[in-house]
């Protein structure tokens, strides 16, 4: 152990004992250098690991990994996106994060965290604070990753900022042809996205630097499964490092026919072809396990479903407006003091919900205690800051927040508060919070059984389906 680590470990409990002291590293940390900040992050991480290992529900440490939704808007519209299903075509009913909230998060939390993910509820490159967040992450020695549709990479200054400051870029692209991709992602342009991806991977190569890592994220559903082998080739040609695949999350009943749960045999066949193609092209591809088949499933599949756009129950969608929205440029709003807030009130009175909610529907039949064998990766190590100022426990919280930036002195008060403590205390018990009931990370559930589990609260009125 070096001297800096020893000193930081010694003063760490003192820092955590007082609000003013906890926030001191945000003011002086960068002036003390990256060595001090790295030691502070290690001390914080050790405290988190010990708290989880010993089952402490209340502890004096910050999370090591946060997600900051600087915006909840997106420049395109994907009908299967749980985060945008209720968005207006121009995004006007969804906010960017307030300047004062963002500054508070940076000053309080960045000195302690090791990793930052940018917006999962909107498009991070559409965030007017995108460049600021990258600058601050570099200042505080934080690893940055984000997931993007890559349409806005060509905005002035963005390519260099990504290559200079980001550790991992995840690109969401569903469909290896323009026809499929542009049908599913309204307002996006296949050729433009491919060109932008190529500019990032070739920029990395030209610089001779090892990062950022570039990963492709591909949603597996009936409308994309046939093009999976071709996506392997496309990723290789674009210089992508890894192709990751995820099954479609069915959060409303109209999406259920798109699940490969109803097309198991064909999905397994395509998985096999994708593996062969990956081996031939020396491409890293991460696929789910094959579906187990019974005799009937081995013989036939369900009828082909309607396309996603025809199956949705979100009301009329103005596709012309969606296409126009894709070309909107947030560059005019870059910089503090000019950040648009497009809802009438985000003072904190309109935040998502309370962590201490009453159950509105009967809980599904509980599993026996022996079933809770997985680890929740969130409650001891991660937190999600939504654009409206809410603090969520995880990315599948169903709209249930455990606090809000306007209703707490600081984030630490939320993170160590009673709602978080109750959730940690009960997460591995039959008395867990409603949002934990169907979580495959908590239950010893086969992954293929989790795809059709609804996210409670994602839709008004809720889709209740017992699986």
Secondary structure, 3 states (H helix, E strand, C coil): CCHHHHHHHHHHHHHHCCHHHHCHHHHHHHHHCHHHHHHHHHHHHHHHHHHHHCCCCCCCCCCCEEEECCECCCCCEECCCCCCCCCCCCCCCCCECCHHHHHHHHHHHCCCCCEEEECCCCCHHHCCCHHHHHHHHHHCCCEEEEEECCCCCCCCCHHHHHHHHCCEEEEECCCCCHHHHHHHEECCCHHHHHHHHHHHHHHHHHHCCCCCEEEEEEEECCCCHHHHHHHHHHHHHHCCCEEEEEECCCCCHHHHHHCHHHCHHHHHHHHHHHHHHHHHHCCEEECCCCCCCCHHHHHCCCCCCCCHHHHCCCCCCCHHHHHHHHCCCHHHHCCCCCCCCCCCCCCCCCCCCCCCCCCCCCCCCCCCHHHCCCCCCCCCCEEEECCCCEEECCCCCCCCEEEECCCCCCHHHHHCCHHHHHHHHHCCCCCCCHHHCCCCCCCCCCHHHCCCCCCCCCCCCCCCCCC
